[in-house]
Amino acid sequence: MIDAQQIDFELLDSFGPVADADVGGPPPPRRPLFGFRWPANPSTIFWILITVSIVSLWCVFFAVVLSPVQEHRSQRNLYAEIRSHLVAETVPTGGDIPAGTPIALLQVPAIGLHDVVVVEGTTASNLQNGPGHRRDTPMPGQAGVSVIMGRSLLFGAPFADIGELQTGALMTVTTGQGTFNYRVDSLRRPGELGPPAVTATAGRLTLITSEGVGKGLDATRQPLYLDATLLGPVQSATAVRPTTVDSSETTMSGDTSSLPDLIVWLLALIAAVIGGQWLQGRWGRRQAALVCIPVVLALLWLAAESASQLLPNLM
């Protein structure tokens, strides 16, 4: 008579040796990926890498899509502010004016610029709001050379078409001292001879932006200057202007003072992502997303804005 237990053992032997996983043993070790052995629980590292990738893509999206929206909103608010000051005759016309203060309205009909608000200051941060007036030059309409700088790529690119202006084109600047007409004299680039010095009773307006040079990997950007002569009498200066400016306010300069802010926003962003993972384990995915997504979007916006200030101010 055949024993049933013996049959069971013979049947098991026919299938070969039993693997560790079949009896609840530990799984085989993971193979290294590209020579790097990932930890058993890669969720935190994975999300940090995802965060870095998202920040990079977001900065591109911010520069191309969102920066014009931000500039348009700033211009709308600045226009309402300067109109009220023009009516009240309180627009500053000289002296050391705080950076970011709206000081003039610019009209260049030939390239479609109408009621563009010019702010005081030419740092990358100032030019995110619109064209900026260089602080160590006279105010528009006054004797001497007044300089206004503007972007050609980002934040609405108000000066993108400056290079299309022809000699003789007219532009208008309205300040607290009145409305002044200018006639375009010339366009020039680095190394080209500039116009002669103005006399003590004449005024000139110089618009500065940037233009692309070269193609492909050799493409760079260089300054582009437009000189225009004031038509009519000049106004006298009402107060002494600053004689020097910081290097961040000069042509094609970035504002490195935004670097600490960028580091803070990036660290806060990483902390928010890690915190979101922790909240997901406590509250669930949906509840954690409702709390963390607005925070992450706000930090992404602040990080991209700070990063853009490191770029040349005329881009």
Number of C-alpha atoms within 10 A of each C-alpha: 3 6 7 9 9 9 11 10 10 11 11 11 11 8 8 8 8 10 10 11 10 8 8 8 9 9 9 8 7 10 10 9 8 6 7 8 10 12 9 8 8 9 11 14 13 10 15 16 12 13 19 14 11 12 19 14 11 19 20 13 13 21 18 15 15 19 24 20 14 16 20 17 13 15 23 14 13 22 19 11 15 24 16 13 16 18 10 10 13 11 20 22 22 19 16 15 17 12 17 20 20 28 25 30 21 20 18 18 12 15 17 10 14 14 17 19 28 30 28 25 26 30 29 29 23 22 29 28 28 29 31 32 31 24 26 18 19 25 32 33 32 26 22 21 23 22 23 25 30 31 27 21 20 23 25 24 21 23 23 19 15 22 17 10 17 15 14 13 15 20 22 19 21 20 22 22 20 12 14 20 18 23 19 20 17 18 22 16 15 10 6 8 8 14 13 6 11 13 11 10 12 19 26 28 26 18 21 26 29 27 20 14 11 9 8 7 6 7 9 12 15 15 16 19 19 23 22 25 21 24 15 12 13 18 17 15 16 13 11 11 17 15 9 11 15 10 12 20 25 18 20 22 19 23 21 15 12 18 15 11 16 21 14 13 21 20 14 17 23 19 14 17 21 18 13 23 19 14 17 16 10 11 12 13 13 9 13 18 17 11 12 17 14 11 15 21 13 12 22 23 18 17 25 22 22 23 20 26 24 19 15 19 29 32 26
